[in-house]
Amino acid sequence: MGCSQDMNNDLFCPNCGTKIKAGAQFCPNCGTKIKRAAKKSHPADQLKTKTEPVSPQRTTMKVPFGKKSQQFKMLLLAVAVVLVAVFFGLKSYYQPQKQLDRIITVFGDPSKNLSGYVTTDDPNLQKRITATNLKPVQKYFSKDHQKLANLETALKKNENYQGSYSLQRVGSVWLFFPKYKVNISVVYVNLHTNHVNFSFYKNSQKVGKTTQDSYSQKVGPLFPGIYTFTAMGNLSGRNISKKVERTINSNSKNIYLNIKTASFTLHGHPEANVYFNQRKIGQLNKNGTLKLKNYPVKKSLTGYTVYNSGKKKVRSKSININLLLKLGVRSISFNSKSSNSGSSKSTSADTAASSSTADSSDSSSSTDTSSVDTKYLTTDQVNDWILVHLKSQYNFNVTKDDFDFEQAKNDQGILEITVYENHDGPDMQAHNADPNTSPRVGTYSIDSNGNLYDEDTNQVVSTEYGK
């Protein structure tokens, strides 16, 4: 207990009331321990205390820690579900079979960009893998869906197709998924022509020019596929070109763009207009002659003249120019349909050619084809046999005039006949064939058993002559 204190600051024992001295620890009367009372603050001191204004506090309700933890776990679970879904989605998308399906689709569609699905081992062409440079590949497969199916089958089996196409892993996507592309082997071809100072073109791109020392040009590296090659130049003041469409692959070596020309003189009515294959090519002079030098000669080349006689136009008889040139005639006369005048040499040659054609036709029609020894066929017989096979490939009537038959012996000494469409032929023209192209149809031969053999498909296409 603390001692009491009066107004005069005297101290008294709290137990017995005896007055005690300041500083005493025990009451002198009863011995009670004296405790000093706490010092009271004075009013003046209270007045000196300055009260600070207290700003209003915003009360925030605290979320229990357990609820926060639960929300965090839910968020982690949602993220995990999304990541798993994305993983399996990408895994499905980058499955090898699905990648191959997408690749095959683009290979067969020239309107799509193939560059992202292709690689090559050639460092020079690797830098030029573009949509444009790969169009010949897509053109090739879009024209033949069977070959596209064969490509897919080979790649599925991890086999090389045509010696040019193979499936190759080129790394990974998102670290986990394998990435596949088609590796394409490059090809080189040699372009040839038989004239100097002629330029070579691949599609529309100039790739070389012939000189006195070289009539050929090596082109490449190229992706396999369908290309248009052209040889273009000037002969005797006349612009001449030869354009062909060819499929090149690992077996392609040479492409010939030879332009057959001949120099000859035409005779007829003075100042008559001259037409070859329905096109005006010049006019006879006042003496009735026209000299042609290095004129391009096609397999089918017929000509006639037209001149004015009073108010009428007179047309001469049509002449097979190409046949006369083959017979060695270099002076050709056009006779009007009502006239018998003209060069006896050209007339007799023309008659002989017509007679030869008629004899051949008669002989062909009267021959029992079953008795023909197919091991000893003439060139015309081989061509006729091939024509029978070709007719089934067209939905309109075609004749031998609609094709060019080029013959050459292979390394084994076997005669091979390569056939091209002749777009100057009557039936081809009637169906609007491009006169500036001559697409290759196929290559044929007669095998050791006397069968007609397709060199492209490596198959016998006929075992009986004429069928």
C-alpha positions in Angstrom: 0.0 0.0 0.0 1.2 3.5 -0.7 1.4 6.1 2.0 -1.1 9.1 1.9 0.0 12.6 1.4 -1.8 15.8 2.5 -1.9 19.3 1.0 1.4 20.2 2.8 3.1 17.2 1.4 3.3 15.5 4.9 3.4 11.7 4.8 1.2 9.4 7.0 1.2 5.6 7.5 -1.5 4.1 5.6 -2.1 1.5 8.3 -2.1 3.4 11.6 -2.1 7.0 10.5 1.1 7.9 12.3 3.0 10.8 10.8 6.2 9.6 9.2 9.4 11.3 8.0 10.1 11.8 4.4 12.3 9.0 3.1 11.3 6.5 5.8 10.7 3.0 4.6 8.8 1.7 7.6 6.2 3.2 10.0 7.8 4.0 13.4 4.6 3.0 15.1 3.4 -0.2 13.5 6.3 -1.1 11.2 4.3 -1.2 8.0 6.4 -0.9 4.9 5.9 2.5 3.3 5.4 2.7 -0.5 5.6 6.1 -2.2 2.6 7.1 -4.3 3.1 7.7 -8.0 3.8 11.3 -8.9 0.7 13.0 -10.3 0.9 15.2 -13.3 0.1 18.8 -12.9 -2.7 20.5 -14.7 -0.2 22.9 -16.2 1.7 20.0 -17.7 -1.5 18.7 -19.1 -2.2 22.1 -20.7 1.2 22.0 -22.3 0.5 18.7 -24.0 -0.5 19.3 -27.6 -3.1 17.0 -29.1 -2.2 15.9 -32.6 -5.1 15.4 -35.0 -5.6 11.8 -36.0 -6.5 11.0 -39.6 -9.3 8.6 -40.2 -8.0 5.0 -40.9 -9.4 2.8 -43.6 -10.4 -0.5 -42.3 -9.4 -3.5 -44.5 -10.8 -7.0 -43.9 -8.0 -9.5 -44.0 -8.5 -12.7 -45.9 -7.6 -15.8 -44.0 -4.4 -17.4 -45.1 -6.1 -20.7 -45.8 -8.4 -19.2 -48.4 -5.5 -17.5 -50.3 -3.7 -20.8 -50.5 -6.7 -22.6 -51.9 -7.1 -19.9 -54.7 -3.4 -20.3 -55.6 -3.8 -24.0 -55.9 -6.8 -23.7 -58.2 -4.8 -21.3 -60.4 -1.9 -23.7 -60.7 -4.3 -26.5 -61.5 -5.9 -24.5 -64.3 -2.5 -23.6 -65.8 -1.5 -27.2 -65.6 -4.7 -28.3 -67.5 -4.0 -25.8 -70.3 -0.4 -26.8 -70.6 -1.3 -30.5 -70.9 -4.0 -29.7 -73.5 -1.5 -27.7 -75.5 1.1 -30.4 -75.3 -1.2 -33.2 -76.5 -2.6 -30.9 -79.2 0.9 -30.2 -80.5 1.8 -33.8 -80.2 -1.1 -34.8 -82.4 -0.4 -32.0 -84.9 3.2 -33.0 -85.3 2.7 -36.7 -85.7 4.8 -37.9 -88.6 1.8 -39.2 -90.5 -0.1 -35.9 -90.2 3.0 -34.0 -91.2 3.3 -36.2 -94.3 -0.4 -35.7 -95.1 0.1 -31.9 -95.1 3.3 -32.3 -97.3 1.5 -34.4 -99.9 -1.4 -32.0 -100.1 0.9 -29.1 -100.9 3.0 -31.1 -103.3 -0.1 -31.6 -105.4 -1.4 -28.0 -105.3 0.6 -25.4 -107.3 -1.4 -22.6 -105.7 0.2 -23.4 -102.3 3.7 -22.5 -101.1 5.9 -25.6 -101.0 9.1 -24.0 -99.8 8.4 -24.7 -96.1 8.2 -28.4 -96.7 11.4 -29.0 -98.7 15.1 -29.2 -98.1 18.0 -30.3 -100.3 21.6 -31.3 -99.8 22.9 -29.0 -102.5 24.2 -25.8 -100.8 23.6 -23.6 -103.8 20.0 -24.6 -104.3 19.4 -24.6 -100.5 19.6 -20.8 -100.7 17.0 -20.7 -103.4 14.3 -22.8 -102.0 11.4 -20.6 -103.0 7.8 -21.0 -104.0 8.6 -20.1 -107.6 11.5 -22.5 -107.9 9.4 -25.3 -106.7 6.4 -24.8 -109.0 7.8 -27.3 -111.6 7.7 -30.0 -108.8 4.1 -29.2 -108.0 3.1 -29.0 -111.7 4.5 -32.5 -112.2 2.6 -34.1 -109.4 -0.6 -32.1 -109.9 -0.8 -33.4 -113.5 -0.5 -37.0 -112.4 -2.3 -38.0 -109.2 -1.0 -41.6 -109.5 2.5 -40.4 -109.2 1.5 -38.2 -106.2 0.1 -41.4 -104.6 3.2 -43.3 -105.4 5.3 -40.5 -103.7 3.2 -40.7 -100.6 3.5 -44.5 -100.4 7.3 -44.4 -100.8 7.7 -41.7 -98.2 5.6 -43.6 -95.7 7.9 -46.6 -96.1 10.9 -44.3 -95.7 11.9 -45.1 -99.3 13.5 -42.9 -102.0 11.1 -42.1 -104.8 12.4 -41.8 -108.4 15.9 -41.3 -107.0 14.9 -37.7 -106.1 12.5 -37.6 -103.1 13.1 -38.8 -99.5 11.6 -37.9 -96.1 14.1 -36.4 -93.7 14.0 -35.2 -90.1 15.3 -31.7 -89.9 15.2 -31.0 -86.1 12.4 -30.5 -83.5 9.6 -28.1 -82.9 9.1 -26.8 -79.3 11.9 -29.1 -78.3 9.7 -32.1 -78.0 8.2 -32.8 -81.5 10.2 -34.0 -84.5 10.0 -31.9 -87.7 10.0 -33.6 -91.2 10.7 -32.2 -94.7 11.1 -33.8 -98.1 14.7 -33.8 -99.3 14.9 -33.3 -103.0 18.0 -34.2 -105.0 18.9 -31.7 -107.6 19.3 -32.3 -111.3 21.4 -30.9 -114.2 20.5 -31.0 -117.9 22.3 -30.0 -121.0 20.4 -27.9 -123.5 21.5 -28.3 -127.2 20.6 -26.6 -130.4 22.2 -26.6 -133.9 22.6 -22.9 -134.4 25.1 -20.3 -133.2 24.2 -17.2 -131.3 20.9 -18.7 -130.0 19.8 -18.0 -126.5 18.5 -20.7 -124.1 15.6 -20.0 -121.7 14.3 -22.0 -118.8 10.7 -21.1 -118.5 11.1 -17.3 -119.0 14.6 -17.0 -117.5 17.6 -16.8 -119.8 20.2 -19.4 -118.9 22.9 -19.2 -121.6 23.8 -18.6 -125.2 25.5 -20.7 -128.0 28.8 -19.7 -129.4 31.0 -20.8 -132.3 32.8 -23.1 -129.8 29.7 -24.5 -128.0 26.2 -25.3 -129.1 25.1 -26.4 -125.7 24.6 -25.1 -122.2 24.6 -26.9 -118.9 21.7 -25.8 -116.7 21.3 -26.4 -112.9 21.1 -27.2 -110.2 17.3 -27.5 -110.6 14.5 -29.2 -108.8 12.9 -32.0 -110.8 9.6 -31.3 -112.5 8.1 -29.9 -115.6 9.9 -27.1 -117.4 9.5 -25.2 -120.6 12.8 -24.8 -122.5 13.3 -22.5 -125.4 16.1 -21.9 -128.0 15.7 -18.5 -129.6 17.7 -16.6 -132.2 17.8 -14.9 -135.6 18.4 -16.6 -138.9 18.6 -14.6 -142.1 16.8 -11.7 -140.6 14.0 -14.0 -139.2 13.4 -14.5 -135.5 13.2 -18.3 -134.9 12.5 -20.2 -131.8 12.0 -23.8 -130.6 10.1 -24.4 -127.4 9.5 -27.7 -125.7 7.9 -28.8 -122.4 9.9 -31.5 -120.7 9.8 -33.4 -117.4 13.2 -33.6 -116.0 14.3 -36.0 -113.2 17.4 -37.8 -112.0 17.7 -39.7 -115.3 17.5 -36.5 -117.5 20.7 -35.7 -119.3 20.1 -33.9 -122.6 17.4 -31.8 -124.1 17.6 -31.1 -127.8 16.2 -27.9 -129.2 17.4 -28.4 -132.7 15.7 -26.3 -135.4 15.6 -27.9 -138.8 16.1 -25.4 -141.6 16.3 -25.5 -145.3 17.1 -23.0 -148.1 14.9 -23.2 -151.2 13.2 -21.2 -153.9 9.5 -20.8 -154.6 8.0 -20.2 -158.0 4.5 -19.1 -159.0 2.3 -16.3 -160.2 4.1 -12.9 -159.9 3.3 -11.0 -156.7 1.3 -13.9 -155.3 1.1 -14.1 -151.5 2.7 -17.3 -150.1 1.1 -19.2 -147.2 2.6 -22.0 -145.1 0.3 -23.8 -142.7 -2.4 -21.2 -143.3 0.0 -18.3 -142.4 1.3 -15.7 -144.8 5.1 -15.9 -144.9 5.9 -13.6 -147.9 5.2 -12.6 -151.4 6.6 -13.7 -154.8 8.4 -10.9 -156.7 7.5 -9.5 -160.1 9.4 -12.5 -161.6 7.3 -14.9 -159.6 10.1 -16.1 -157.3 10.8 -16.0 -153.6 14.1 -17.3 -152.1 14.0 -18.6 -148.6 17.2 -19.1 -146.6 17.5 -21.1 -143.4 13.7 -21.4 -143.2 12.5 -23.5 -140.2 11.0 -26.7 -141.5 8.5 -28.6 -139.4 7.3 -32.2 -139.8 4.0 -30.9 -141.2 4.6 -28.0 -143.6 2.1 -27.4 -146.5 2.0 -24.3 -148.7 0.0 -22.5 -151.3 -0.2 -19.1 -153.0 -3.1 -16.7 -153.5 -3.1 -14.0 -156.2 -5.7 -11.6 -157.8 -7.1 -12.3 -161.2 -9.4 -9.4 -162.1 -11.9 -9.3 -159.3 -11.3 -12.9 -158.2 -8.7 -14.4 -155.9 -7.0 -17.5 -157.3 -5.5 -20.1 -155.0 -2.9 -22.6 -156.1 -2.9 -26.2 -155.2 -1.5 -27.1 -151.8 1.9 -28.6 -151.8 3.6 -30.8 -149.1 6.7 -28.6 -148.7 8.3 -30.9 -146.1 8.0 -34.0 -148.3 9.5 -32.3 -151.3 12.4 -31.1 -149.2 13.0 -34.6 -148.0 13.1 -35.7 -151.6 15.8 -33.2 -152.3 13.7 -30.7 -154.2 15.0 -27.1 -153.7 12.9 -25.4 -156.4 9.2 -25.6 -155.7 6.5 -24.4 -158.0 2.9 -23.5 -157.1 0.4 -24.3 -159.8 -3.1 -22.9 -159.9 -5.9 -25.4 -159.6 -6.8 -25.0 -163.2 -3.3 -24.8 -164.5 -0.8 -27.6 -165.4 2.2 -25.2 -165.8 5.2 -25.2 -163.5 8.4 -27.0 -162.7 8.4 -30.5 -164.0 10.8 -31.6 -161.3 8.7 -30.3 -158.4 5.5 -31.6 -160.1 6.9 -35.1 -160.6 8.3 -35.1 -157.1 4.9 -34.0 -155.7 3.2 -36.6 -157.7 5.7 -39.2 -156.5 5.1 -38.2 -153.0 1.4 -38.3 -153.4 1.7 -41.7 -155.0 4.0 -43.0 -152.3 1.5 -41.9 -149.7 -1.4 -43.6 -151.5 0.6 -46.8 -151.9 1.5 -46.8 -148.3 -2.1 -46.3 -147.3 -3.3 -49.0 -149.7 -0.6 -51.4 -148.5 -1.5 -50.7 -144.9 -5.1 -51.3 -145.4 -4.7 -54.5 -147.4 -2.1 -56.1 -145.2 -3.1 -58.8 -142.8 -1.5 -57.4 -139.6 -1.5 -60.8 -138.0 1.1 -62.0 -140.5 3.6 -59.1 -139.9 6.9 -60.2 -138.3 7.2 -57.6 -135.6 10.9 -58.3 -135.2 11.5 -56.8 -138.7 9.3 -53.8 -138.9 10.0 -50.8 -141.1 10.1 -47.3 -139.5 6.7 -46.4 -140.8 5.3 -49.7 -139.5 6.7 -49.0 -136.0 5.2 -45.4 -136.1 1.8 -46.8 -137.2 1.8 -49.3 -134.4 2.7 -46.6 -131.9 -0.1 -44.4 -133.3 -2.7 -47.1 -132.6 -1.6 -47.0 -129.0 -1.6 -43.2 -128.9 -5.1 -42.9 -130.2 -6.5 -44.3 -127.0 -5.0 -41.5 -125.0 -7.0 -38.7 -126.8 -10.7 -38.0 -126.7 -10.6 -36.7 -130.3 -9.3 -38.2 -133.5 -5.6 -37.9 -134.2 -3.4 -38.9 -137.1 0.3 -39.3 -137.7 0.4 -35.7 -138.8 -0.4 -34.7 -135.2 2.9 -36.2 -133.9 6.6 -36.0 -134.5 8.5 -39.3 -134.3 12.2 -38.9 -133.4 14.3 -42.0 -133.7 17.7 -42.8 -132.0 19.5 -45.9 -130.9 20.2 -46.3 -127.2 23.3 -47.6 -125.5 22.3 -51.2 -126.2 21.8 -50.5 -129.9 18.0 -50.7 -129.7 16.0 -48.3 -131.8 13.9 -46.0 -129.6 11.1 -43.7 -131.0 10.4 -40.6 -128.9 7.0 -39.1 -129.8 6.1 -35.4 -129.5 2.8 -33.7 -130.2 2.9 -31.7 -133.4 0.7 -28.7 -132.6 0.8 -27.7 -136.3 -1.1 -30.9 -137.1 -4.7 -30.4 -138.3 -6.4 -32.1 -135.4 -4.2 -30.5 -132.8 -4.9 -27.0 -134.3 -8.6 -27.8 -134.3 -8.4 -28.3 -130.5 -6.5 -25.0 -129.9 -3.1 -26.6 -129.1 -0.4 -24.1 -128.4 1.6 -23.8 -131.6 4.7 -22.7 -129.7 5.0 -26.0 -127.7 5.6 -29.6 -128.6 5.0 -31.7 -125.5 6.7 -35.1 -125.3 4.2 -38.0 -125.3 6.5 -41.0 -124.6 9.3 -43.2 -125.8 8.8 -46.6 -127.3 10.8 -49.5 -128.7 10.4 -53.0 -130.1 11.8 -55.5 -127.6 13.6 -58.7 -128.4 10.3 -60.6 -128.6 8.8 -58.2 -131.1 6.5 -56.5 -128.6 5.8 -52.8 -128.5 7.5 -51.6 -125.3 6.8 -48.3 -123.4 10.2 -47.1 -122.1 8.6 -44.7 -119.6 6.5 -47.3 -117.8 8.8 -50.2 -118.5 5.8 -52.2 -119.7 4.8 -54.1 -122.8 1.8 -52.2 -124.3 1.1 -54.5 -127.2 2.1 -58.0 -128.3 0.3 -58.0 -131.6 1.0 -55.6 -134.5 -1.6 -53.0 -135.1 -3.4 -53.6 -131.8 
